[in-house]
């Protein structure tokens, strides 16, 4: 039997567990990396790596066709997920469809489709210029959330409290929107949760819920994500069922799902967005399996390759305590970092990464991409206290 050829789209640090498992299974790997990634992760595992923009769909497809690949895979990235769907549909390989990818990546299309099908969403208006943005704010009422319709990682997303803040936030959202369309939507007062799941035999199932904390930052950037969410049991169960309904309505039938909701004081659940891919920062590949006891990464690879998987959705899903905590250091030029290598010896740490180094000018965190690092920690009790004690051992000296 010949070795299967697998094209991996996006081979950054977030995809390390995926790449490692594909390599351990003995597949012949080819990679697509973007222009900004100077050092692809686990480069030695690939027979060949191509450097392309993930939105260069035709050239990615031509590479896949020429290589005669047997499977195409990606995770944790909207752009690579869309490219994966494009290639898999054109070559008749296993994967989510193009229509599913469209509704996953485009916030306006998803909002509109959800609203038409009875899913509770914030009031929203698509705007084409600043004048329309002003009119949309008048209609919805401040505060509002403004965002590009087709970006990721909270780039260009902001809460706007009044008209004096609108123009700069509008221009930032516009500059981060690939389509140059901007969405203005109602601000929902409540707390944010994420629900991670998987489509088993074509049916979306919810596996675990996390509660997000933005820790008072002015931007819409999550800094503390706790699994399972510390919310009332009836809300937890309601959110699990609601998430399965939402992803069924959206038409997701293949692979992972990562969905975000706002919960109001009265228990209403508003869909913010749902992606037909795994959550970033190792959410799908490390966190979810450790929380719920279901190895969705192994299941995902099985499904993409097209083989029967031993991983199934259990009747009883585990609720182990895991926290994803991001570092937030004071702004300034880094002179010295100490303590980080020592903390990684803690047995409860599943993964830790610094995104800054000596000589860097640390800036105020404004989006998911410029957070200063993170720690993924697993413990049976007092998990926040433990992780804060660990983080406090990291010392930054400034010039």
C-alpha positions as CSV (number, residue, x, y, z in Angstrom):
1,X,0.0,0.0,0.0
2,X,1.4,3.4,-1.0
3,X,2.0,6.1,1.6
4,X,-0.7,8.7,1.6
5,X,0.2,12.3,0.7
6,X,-1.2,15.0,2.9
7,X,-1.1,18.7,2.2
8,X,-1.1,20.7,5.4
9,X,-2.2,24.3,4.9
10,X,-0.7,26.6,7.6
11,X,2.3,25.1,9.5
12,X,2.8,27.6,12.3
13,X,3.4,26.9,16.0
14,X,-0.4,26.5,16.6
15,X,-0.4,23.5,14.3
16,X,2.5,21.6,16.0
17,X,0.4,18.8,17.5
18,X,-1.4,18.3,14.2
19,X,1.9,18.1,12.3
20,X,3.5,15.8,14.8
21,X,0.6,13.3,14.8
22,X,0.5,13.3,11.0
23,X,4.2,12.6,11.0
24,X,3.9,9.8,13.6
25,X,1.3,8.1,11.4
26,X,3.8,7.9,8.5
27,X,2.1,10.2,6.0
28,X,4.1,12.0,3.3
29,X,3.7,15.6,4.2
30,X,3.6,18.8,2.1
31,X,3.1,22.2,3.6
32,X,1.7,25.6,2.7
33,X,3.1,28.5,4.7
34,X,2.4,32.2,4.4
35,X,5.0,34.9,3.6
36,X,5.3,36.1,7.2
37,X,6.4,32.8,8.7
38,X,10.2,32.7,8.4
39,X,10.6,29.4,10.3
40,X,7.9,26.8,9.6
41,X,7.3,24.5,12.6
42,X,8.7,21.0,12.4
43,X,10.2,21.7,8.9
44,X,12.0,18.4,9.0
45,X,8.7,16.5,8.8
46,X,7.8,17.8,5.3
47,X,9.0,16.5,2.0
48,X,8.4,20.0,0.5
49,X,7.1,23.4,1.7
50,X,5.5,26.0,-0.5
51,X,5.2,29.7,0.5
52,X,1.9,31.2,-0.6
53,X,-0.8,33.5,0.7
54,X,-3.5,31.4,2.1
55,X,-6.0,33.3,-0.1
56,X,-4.1,32.3,-3.3
57,X,-6.7,29.6,-3.8
58,X,-5.9,28.7,-7.4
59,X,-2.1,28.2,-6.9
60,X,-2.8,26.1,-3.7
61,X,-5.2,24.0,-5.7
62,X,-2.7,23.6,-8.6
63,X,0.0,22.4,-6.1
64,X,-2.4,19.9,-4.6
65,X,-3.5,18.6,-8.0
66,X,0.1,18.3,-9.3
67,X,1.2,16.4,-6.2
68,X,-1.9,14.1,-6.4
69,X,-2.5,14.5,-2.7
70,X,-4.8,12.1,-0.9
71,X,-5.9,14.5,1.8
72,X,-5.8,18.2,2.6
73,X,-5.9,19.5,6.2
74,X,-5.7,22.7,8.3
75,X,-6.7,23.8,11.8
76,X,-7.3,26.9,13.9
77,X,-7.2,29.4,11.0
78,X,-10.1,30.9,8.9
79,X,-8.0,31.5,5.9
80,X,-6.4,28.1,5.7
81,X,-9.7,26.5,6.5
82,X,-11.3,28.2,3.4
83,X,-8.3,27.1,1.3
84,X,-8.7,23.5,2.6
85,X,-12.4,23.5,1.6
86,X,-11.6,24.9,-1.8
87,X,-9.1,22.2,-2.5
88,X,-11.0,19.3,-1.0
89,X,-14.2,20.2,-2.9
90,X,-12.5,20.6,-6.2
91,X,-10.5,17.3,-5.8
92,X,-13.3,15.3,-4.3
93,X,-11.5,14.8,-1.0
94,X,-12.8,14.6,2.6
95,X,-13.5,18.0,4.2
96,X,-16.1,20.7,4.8
97,X,-17.8,22.1,1.8
98,X,-17.2,25.5,0.3
99,X,-20.6,26.7,1.3
100,X,-19.9,25.7,4.9
101,X,-16.6,27.5,4.7
102,X,-18.3,30.6,3.4
103,X,-20.8,30.8,6.2
104,X,-18.0,30.0,8.7
105,X,-15.7,32.9,7.7
106,X,-18.0,35.7,6.7
107,X,-19.6,37.3,9.8
108,X,-22.3,39.2,7.8
109,X,-23.4,36.1,5.8
110,X,-23.5,34.1,9.0
111,X,-25.4,36.8,10.9
112,X,-28.0,37.1,8.1
113,X,-28.4,33.3,7.7
114,X,-28.7,32.8,11.4
115,X,-31.3,35.6,11.8
116,X,-33.4,34.2,8.9
117,X,-33.4,30.8,10.6
118,X,-34.5,31.8,14.1
119,X,-31.1,32.0,15.8
120,X,-30.8,34.9,18.3
121,X,-28.1,37.4,17.2
122,X,-27.3,41.0,18.1
123,X,-29.0,43.6,15.9
124,X,-26.5,44.3,13.1
125,X,-26.0,46.6,10.1
126,X,-23.5,46.2,7.2
127,X,-22.0,49.6,6.3
128,X,-20.1,50.8,3.2
129,X,-18.8,54.2,4.4
130,X,-18.4,56.3,7.4
131,X,-21.7,58.1,6.9
132,X,-23.6,54.8,7.0
133,X,-21.6,53.9,10.1
134,X,-23.0,57.0,11.8
135,X,-26.5,56.2,10.7
136,X,-26.1,52.6,11.9
137,X,-25.0,53.8,15.4
138,X,-28.0,56.2,15.5
139,X,-30.3,53.3,14.7
140,X,-28.8,50.7,17.1
141,X,-27.7,53.1,19.8
142,X,-24.3,53.3,21.7
143,X,-22.4,51.3,22.8
144,X,-21.9,49.3,19.7
145,X,-19.4,46.7,18.5
146,X,-17.6,47.4,15.2
147,X,-15.7,44.7,13.3
148,X,-14.5,43.7,9.8
149,X,-16.7,41.0,8.3
150,X,-13.9,38.7,7.2
151,X,-10.9,38.8,9.5
152,X,-9.9,36.7,12.5
153,X,-8.3,37.1,15.9
154,X,-10.1,40.2,17.0
155,X,-8.2,42.3,14.4
156,X,-10.2,45.5,13.9
157,X,-12.8,44.7,16.5
158,X,-13.7,47.4,19.1
159,X,-16.4,48.5,21.5
160,X,-17.4,52.0,20.6
161,X,-19.1,54.1,23.4
162,X,-19.8,57.4,21.6
163,X,-19.6,59.2,18.4
164,X,-16.2,60.7,19.2
165,X,-14.7,57.2,19.2
166,X,-16.4,56.0,16.0
167,X,-14.2,57.3,13.2
168,X,-10.9,55.9,14.3
169,X,-12.5,52.5,15.2
170,X,-14.4,52.5,11.8
171,X,-11.1,53.1,9.9
172,X,-9.3,50.4,11.9
173,X,-12.1,47.9,11.2
174,X,-12.1,48.9,7.5
175,X,-8.3,48.5,7.2
176,X,-8.6,45.0,8.6
177,X,-11.5,44.0,6.4
178,X,-10.4,42.1,3.3
179,X,-13.7,42.8,1.6
180,X,-13.7,46.4,2.9
181,X,-17.1,45.9,4.4
182,X,-17.7,46.7,8.1
183,X,-20.3,45.3,10.5
184,X,-21.8,47.4,13.2
185,X,-23.8,45.5,15.8
186,X,-25.6,45.9,19.1
187,X,-23.5,45.5,22.2
188,X,-24.8,42.7,24.4
189,X,-24.3,43.3,28.1
190,X,-23.4,40.0,29.7
191,X,-20.6,37.5,29.7
192,X,-18.9,35.6,26.9
193,X,-18.6,31.9,26.5
194,X,-17.1,29.6,23.9
195,X,-18.4,26.2,23.0
196,X,-16.1,23.7,21.3
197,X,-17.5,20.7,19.5
198,X,-17.2,18.2,16.8
199,X,-19.3,16.8,13.9
200,X,-19.6,13.1,14.7
201,X,-21.1,11.2,11.7
202,X,-22.2,14.5,10.2
203,X,-24.0,15.7,13.4
204,X,-22.6,18.7,15.4
205,X,-22.1,17.8,19.1
206,X,-21.1,20.1,21.9
207,X,-18.1,18.9,24.1
208,X,-17.1,21.7,26.4
209,X,-17.8,25.3,27.4
210,X,-15.4,28.0,28.5
211,X,-16.0,31.4,30.0
212,X,-13.9,34.3,28.8
213,X,-12.5,37.3,30.7
214,X,-11.1,40.4,29.0
215,X,-9.8,41.7,32.3
216,X,-10.8,45.3,31.8
217,X,-8.9,45.9,28.6
218,X,-10.4,48.5,26.3
219,X,-10.1,46.2,23.3
220,X,-12.1,43.1,22.7
221,X,-9.2,40.7,23.5
222,X,-9.7,37.7,25.7
223,X,-7.0,37.3,28.3
224,X,-8.3,34.5,30.5
225,X,-10.3,31.5,29.3
226,X,-11.5,28.9,31.9
227,X,-12.7,25.4,31.1
228,X,-15.3,24.2,32.1
229,X,-17.1,27.6,32.4
230,X,-18.1,28.5,35.9
231,X,-21.7,29.3,35.1
232,X,-25.0,28.0,36.5
233,X,-25.6,24.3,35.6
234,X,-28.9,25.1,33.8
235,X,-27.2,27.7,31.6
236,X,-24.4,25.3,30.9
237,X,-26.8,22.6,29.7
238,X,-28.9,25.1,27.8
239,X,-25.8,26.4,26.0
240,X,-24.7,22.9,25.0
241,X,-28.0,22.2,23.4
242,X,-28.3,25.6,21.8
243,X,-24.8,25.3,20.3
244,X,-25.8,22.0,18.6
245,X,-28.9,23.6,17.2
246,X,-26.9,26.6,15.9
247,X,-24.3,24.6,14.1
248,X,-26.9,22.3,12.7
249,X,-28.8,25.3,11.3
250,X,-25.6,26.7,9.9
251,X,-25.1,23.5,8.1
252,X,-21.8,22.3,9.6
253,X,-21.4,18.5,9.1
254,X,-17.6,17.9,9.1
255,X,-14.8,18.5,11.5
256,X,-14.4,20.8,14.5
257,X,-16.6,23.7,15.6
258,X,-15.6,26.7,17.8
259,X,-18.5,29.0,18.7
260,X,-18.8,32.2,20.7
261,X,-21.9,33.5,22.5
262,X,-22.9,36.3,24.9
263,X,-25.1,35.3,27.8
264,X,-27.3,38.0,29.3
265,X,-28.4,38.4,33.0
266,X,-31.8,36.9,32.0
267,X,-30.2,33.8,30.4
268,X,-30.6,34.8,26.7
269,X,-27.9,33.3,24.5
270,X,-26.8,35.5,21.6
271,X,-24.7,34.0,18.8
272,X,-21.6,36.1,18.2
273,X,-20.0,33.8,15.7
274,X,-19.4,30.1,14.9
275,X,-16.4,28.7,13.0
276,X,-16.2,25.3,11.3
277,X,-12.7,24.8,12.6
278,X,-10.8,24.3,15.8
279,X,-10.1,27.2,18.2
280,X,-6.7,28.8,18.1
281,X,-3.8,28.8,20.7
282,X,-4.0,25.0,20.9
283,X,-7.7,25.0,21.9
284,X,-8.6,22.2,19.6
285,X,-5.4,20.2,19.7
286,X,-4.5,20.4,23.4
287,X,-7.1,22.1,25.6
288,X,-10.4,20.4,24.4
289,X,-9.0,16.8,24.6
290,X,-7.6,17.5,28.1
291,X,-10.9,19.0,29.3
292,X,-13.4,16.6,27.9
293,X,-11.4,13.4,27.3
294,X,-12.2,13.2,23.6
295,X,-9.2,13.3,21.3
296,X,-10.8,15.4,18.5
297,X,-7.5,15.9,16.8
298,X,-7.1,12.2,16.2
299,X,-10.7,12.0,15.1
300,X,-10.2,15.0,12.7
301,X,-7.2,13.4,11.0
302,X,-9.1,10.1,10.7
303,X,-12.0,11.9,9.0
304,X,-9.8,13.9,6.7
305,X,-7.9,10.8,5.6
306,X,-11.2,8.9,5.2
307,X,-10.6,6.0,7.6
308,X,-12.8,4.6,10.4
309,X,-12.0,6.2,13.7
310,X,-11.8,4.7,17.1
311,X,-12.7,8.1,18.6
312,X,-16.5,8.5,19.2
313,X,-18.6,10.9,21.2
314,X,-19.1,9.4,24.7
315,X,-22.3,9.4,26.6
316,X,-20.5,10.9,29.6
317,X,-18.2,13.8,28.7
318,X,-15.4,14.7,31.2
319,X,-15.2,18.2,32.8
320,X,-11.5,18.6,33.7
321,X,-10.2,22.0,34.8
322,X,-8.0,23.8,32.3
323,X,-7.2,27.4,32.0
324,X,-5.7,29.4,29.1
325,X,-4.1,32.5,30.6
326,X,-2.4,35.1,28.5
327,X,0.6,37.2,29.7
328,X,0.2,41.0,29.9
329,X,3.4,42.8,30.7
330,X,4.0,46.5,31.1
331,X,4.9,48.4,27.9
332,X,8.6,49.1,27.3
333,X,11.8,47.8,25.8
334,X,12.8,44.4,27.2
335,X,16.3,44.2,28.7
336,X,16.0,40.8,30.4
337,X,13.5,38.0,30.9
338,X,13.9,35.5,33.8
339,X,11.9,32.7,35.3
340,X,10.1,31.5,32.1
341,X,12.2,28.3,31.6
342,X,11.8,27.4,35.3
343,X,8.0,27.6,35.3
344,X,7.8,25.1,32.4
345,X,8.9,22.4,34.8
346,X,5.6,22.5,36.5
347,X,3.7,19.3,35.8
348,X,0.4,21.0,35.4
349,X,1.6,23.1,32.5
350,X,0.3,21.6,29.2
351,X,1.9,24.3,27.1
352,X,3.6,27.7,27.6
353,X,4.9,30.2,25.1
354,X,6.5,33.7,25.2
355,X,5.7,35.9,22.2
356,X,8.2,38.5,23.2
357,X,12.0,38.5,23.5
358,X,14.9,40.6,24.7
359,X,15.1,43.8,22.7
360,X,11.4,43.9,21.8
361,X,9.3,47.0,22.4
362,X,6.3,45.7,24.2
363,X,3.1,47.5,23.2
364,X,-0.3,47.6,24.8
365,X,-2.3,44.6,23.7
366,X,-4.9,45.5,21.0
367,X,-5.7,42.2,19.3
368,X,-5.2,38.4,19.7
369,X,-2.0,38.6,17.6
370,X,0.0,40.9,19.9
371,X,-0.7,39.2,23.2
372,X,2.6,38.7,25.0
373,X,2.4,34.9,25.5
374,X,0.3,32.3,27.3
375,X,0.2,29.4,29.6
376,X,-2.2,26.4,29.4
377,X,-2.6,24.9,32.8
378,X,-4.4,21.8,34.1
379,X,-5.3,21.3,37.8
380,X,-8.0,19.7,39.9
381,X,-8.6,22.8,42.2
382,X,-7.9,26.5,42.7
383,X,-6.7,26.7,39.2
384,X,-6.6,30.5,38.8
385,X,-4.6,30.9,42.0
386,X,-2.1,28.4,40.9
387,X,-1.6,29.8,37.4
388,X,-1.3,33.4,38.7
389,X,1.4,32.3,41.1
390,X,3.3,30.6,38.2
391,X,3.0,33.7,36.0
392,X,4.2,36.0,38.7
393,X,7.5,34.1,38.6
394,X,8.2,35.5,35.2
395,X,10.3,38.7,35.6
396,X,10.8,41.4,32.9
397,X,13.5,44.0,33.2
398,X,13.2,47.0,31.0
399,X,15.8,49.4,29.4
